[in-house]
Amino acid sequence: MKSGDLVISLAGRDKGRILVVTQVVDDAFVNVADGKVRRAEKPKLKKTKHIRPVTDCDKRILELPVEKLTNRCIREKISAYTESKDKTADVIQAKEKE
């Protein structure tokens, strides 16, 4: 896991929330933010066993340069991921109806 990666929280108050890794502290901990509730200025320290990397979307969405880890860029990245996920779900539902 590295800075700029998109992850999903598996435990805690933010369970199920999509977050971005802002800093890797060590092998066991990372700092994460979502740009709204958890801002880049005050990221949450999270154990790596309590998050799961997102891998099921376009690589361009997953790549965010470390120098662009601003609240706005984090929100845009998360929004792009959720929109692409919604479009995929719509296509699958349309195929199931046929």
Backbone bond lengths (Angstrom), bond angles and torsions (degrees), N, CA, C in turn:
res aa  C-N    CA-C-N  psi(-1)  N-CA   C-N-CA  omega(-1)  CA-C   N-CA-C  phi
1 M - - - 1.438 - - 1.528 108.68 -
2 K 1.346 115.47 140.93 1.460 119.59 -178.32 1.526 109.88 -138.95
3 S 1.310 116.19 167.49 1.458 121.27 178.86 1.522 110.15 -60.12
4 G 1.321 116.00 137.39 1.456 121.63 -179.62 1.516 113.41 96.25
5 D 1.335 117.94 -8.57 1.464 120.95 179.73 1.529 111.07 -73.44
6 L 1.310 115.53 144.78 1.455 122.75 175.60 1.522 108.12 -89.67
7 V 1.352 117.07 131.59 1.461 121.59 -178.21 1.525 110.09 -135.83
8 I 1.330 115.79 161.64 1.463 122.17 174.15 1.510 107.44 -115.99
9 S 1.327 116.31 133.51 1.454 121.37 178.79 1.522 109.87 -75.70
10 L 1.332 116.31 133.91 1.455 121.89 -179.70 1.527 112.61 -103.83
11 A 1.333 118.26 -14.67 1.460 120.93 -176.61 1.522 110.25 -149.69
12 G 1.319 114.85 156.93 1.462 120.93 177.48 1.509 112.15 98.35
13 R 1.316 115.36 -174.74 1.470 121.34 -179.86 1.517 112.83 -61.08
14 D 1.317 115.29 -29.33 1.467 120.92 -177.53 1.529 112.55 -94.09
15 K 1.320 118.14 20.20 1.467 122.42 -178.42 1.530 110.81 -54.94
16 G 1.339 115.59 130.97 1.455 121.38 179.81 1.517 114.00 86.40
17 R 1.292 117.78 -6.93 1.458 121.94 -178.27 1.525 111.08 -83.20
18 I 1.308 116.06 144.15 1.462 121.91 177.86 1.526 107.98 -88.94
19 L 1.319 116.00 129.37 1.460 122.29 -176.27 1.525 109.94 -132.37
20 V 1.328 115.84 167.18 1.460 122.02 176.32 1.522 107.82 -120.23
21 V 1.333 116.38 134.12 1.466 121.06 176.63 1.520 108.03 -72.25
22 T 1.332 116.71 121.92 1.461 120.62 179.57 1.518 112.28 -97.28
23 Q 1.343 116.03 -26.34 1.464 119.87 -179.82 1.524 109.43 -159.91
24 V 1.313 116.43 139.60 1.458 121.43 173.30 1.521 106.96 -95.34
25 V 1.345 116.10 115.87 1.460 120.63 -177.95 1.527 109.91 -79.62
26 D 1.323 116.52 -52.89 1.464 123.00 174.25 1.522 107.79 -159.18
27 D 1.321 117.61 -164.38 1.463 120.74 -177.52 1.523 112.99 -64.32
28 A 1.324 117.33 -27.61 1.460 121.20 -174.31 1.529 114.15 -100.10
29 F 1.326 118.75 -17.73 1.463 121.26 -173.96 1.525 112.70 -133.48
30 V 1.341 115.05 146.78 1.465 122.54 172.57 1.525 108.25 -138.16
31 N 1.317 116.50 158.08 1.453 122.03 171.79 1.523 107.65 -98.39
32 V 1.342 117.52 135.15 1.459 121.78 -179.02 1.526 110.23 -129.69
33 A 1.335 115.06 154.56 1.463 121.61 178.34 1.515 108.77 -147.61
34 D 1.346 116.05 157.28 1.466 120.00 175.56 1.525 112.18 -119.87
35 G 1.330 117.68 -3.03 1.458 121.51 177.19 1.516 114.46 84.00
36 K 1.332 118.45 -9.86 1.470 122.24 178.83 1.525 109.42 -117.61
37 V 1.320 116.04 -79.11 1.462 121.14 -178.85 1.527 109.86 -71.99
38 R 1.318 116.12 -49.67 1.467 122.62 176.44 1.510 107.53 -102.86
39 R 1.306 116.60 104.09 1.448 121.39 -175.92 1.522 110.63 -86.13
40 A 1.324 116.00 161.44 1.458 121.75 -177.59 1.535 111.45 -64.17
41 E 1.322 117.41 -27.30 1.461 120.74 -179.67 1.524 112.04 -71.67
42 K 1.337 116.68 -26.71 1.465 121.13 -178.32 1.529 108.95 -136.14
43 P 1.339 117.18 70.82 1.467 120.32 -177.09 1.522 112.21 -71.05
44 K 1.329 115.63 161.35 1.461 121.94 179.19 1.527 109.30 -91.64
45 L 1.326 115.97 134.13 1.451 121.01 173.91 1.518 107.65 -81.31
46 K 1.314 117.14 123.37 1.461 121.90 -174.29 1.522 109.53 -132.32
47 K 1.340 116.41 140.37 1.456 120.49 174.77 1.522 108.89 -71.93
48 T 1.314 115.83 142.44 1.459 119.73 -178.71 1.523 111.83 -66.03
49 K 1.324 118.46 -25.08 1.464 119.67 178.50 1.526 111.38 -74.39
50 H 1.335 117.62 -10.98 1.460 121.63 179.55 1.521 113.28 -99.87
51 I 1.333 117.05 9.20 1.465 120.98 176.73 1.524 109.33 -133.77
52 R 1.336 115.39 157.28 1.467 121.62 178.67 1.521 107.77 -130.95
53 P 1.338 117.62 129.66 1.467 119.66 178.74 1.525 111.60 -65.98
54 V 1.317 115.97 144.36 1.460 121.57 176.38 1.517 107.50 -87.44
55 T 1.334 116.19 127.74 1.461 119.51 -178.40 1.523 112.16 -128.93
56 D 1.329 117.79 -5.86 1.469 120.91 -171.89 1.525 114.16 -95.84
57 C 1.332 116.96 41.40 1.469 118.64 176.08 1.521 109.74 -147.57
58 D 1.324 115.12 178.16 1.453 123.18 -178.14 1.533 111.06 -59.18
59 K 1.299 117.35 135.71 1.470 122.46 -178.53 1.529 112.43 -59.88
60 R 1.334 117.51 -31.85 1.471 119.97 -179.69 1.521 111.25 -64.15
61 I 1.327 117.01 -32.56 1.466 120.75 178.46 1.522 109.65 -71.72
62 L 1.325 116.58 -38.46 1.461 120.29 -176.44 1.519 113.29 -71.79
63 E 1.319 117.62 -23.07 1.462 120.75 -176.33 1.522 110.64 -89.27
64 L 1.328 115.65 116.26 1.456 121.54 175.74 1.520 107.33 -134.10
65 P 1.338 117.57 119.31 1.462 119.64 -179.13 1.525 111.39 -59.90
66 V 1.302 116.88 144.03 1.460 122.35 -177.07 1.524 111.61 -59.75
67 E 1.322 117.21 -36.17 1.465 119.68 -179.15 1.533 112.51 -70.68
68 K 1.339 117.98 -11.53 1.463 121.87 179.58 1.524 112.29 -102.58
69 L 1.310 118.40 25.59 1.457 120.72 -179.44 1.528 111.21 -84.88
70 T 1.323 115.63 59.32 1.456 121.19 174.33 1.522 108.04 -94.75
71 N 1.324 116.64 163.57 1.462 120.07 -179.40 1.525 111.37 -58.05
72 R 1.308 116.59 -40.95 1.459 120.72 -179.23 1.533 111.13 -63.10
73 C 1.326 116.35 -47.91 1.471 120.32 -179.47 1.521 111.42 -64.53
74 I 1.329 116.91 -37.22 1.464 120.69 178.24 1.525 110.05 -64.11
75 R 1.336 116.84 -45.68 1.479 120.64 179.13 1.519 110.82 -62.62
76 E 1.332 117.44 -41.75 1.467 121.14 179.72 1.526 111.42 -64.21
77 K 1.316 116.99 -39.95 1.461 121.46 179.56 1.528 110.25 -65.00
78 I 1.320 117.32 -45.75 1.465 121.51 179.06 1.526 110.33 -64.52
79 S 1.320 116.70 -40.90 1.461 121.21 178.58 1.529 111.33 -63.66
80 A 1.324 117.10 -42.88 1.466 120.90 178.48 1.521 110.71 -62.14
81 Y 1.322 117.02 -38.99 1.470 120.52 178.78 1.522 110.58 -65.95
82 T 1.334 118.29 -46.47 1.464 119.97 -177.91 1.519 111.34 -66.73
83 E 1.349 117.58 -35.60 1.467 120.49 177.03 1.520 111.25 -65.69
84 S 1.328 117.52 -42.51 1.464 120.12 179.41 1.525 110.13 -66.71
85 K 1.311 117.35 -35.65 1.464 121.91 177.87 1.532 110.05 -66.52
86 D 1.353 117.55 -41.06 1.465 121.76 178.53 1.526 111.01 -64.51
87 K 1.336 117.16 -41.28 1.464 120.49 179.58 1.523 110.53 -63.81
88 T 1.320 116.62 -40.45 1.464 120.85 178.67 1.522 110.30 -63.39
89 A 1.321 116.90 -41.55 1.468 120.98 179.49 1.529 110.35 -65.14
90 D 1.338 118.09 -38.26 1.462 121.65 178.53 1.523 111.38 -64.11
91 V 1.328 116.88 -40.96 1.475 121.12 179.25 1.529 109.98 -65.13
92 I 1.305 116.73 -42.51 1.477 120.35 179.76 1.516 110.71 -64.07
93 Q 1.326 117.56 -41.95 1.473 120.93 178.84 1.510 111.04 -65.17
94 A 1.341 117.53 -38.70 1.457 120.93 179.36 1.545 110.71 -64.88
95 K 1.322 116.49 -39.26 1.464 120.08 179.20 1.524 111.11 -68.72
96 E 1.326 116.97 -34.17 1.469 120.38 179.63 1.521 111.52 -69.24
97 K 1.336 117.44 -30.94 1.464 121.43 -179.62 1.523 111.69 -73.11
98 E 1.332 116.69 -24.96 1.467 120.46 -177.10 1.490 112.55 -72.70
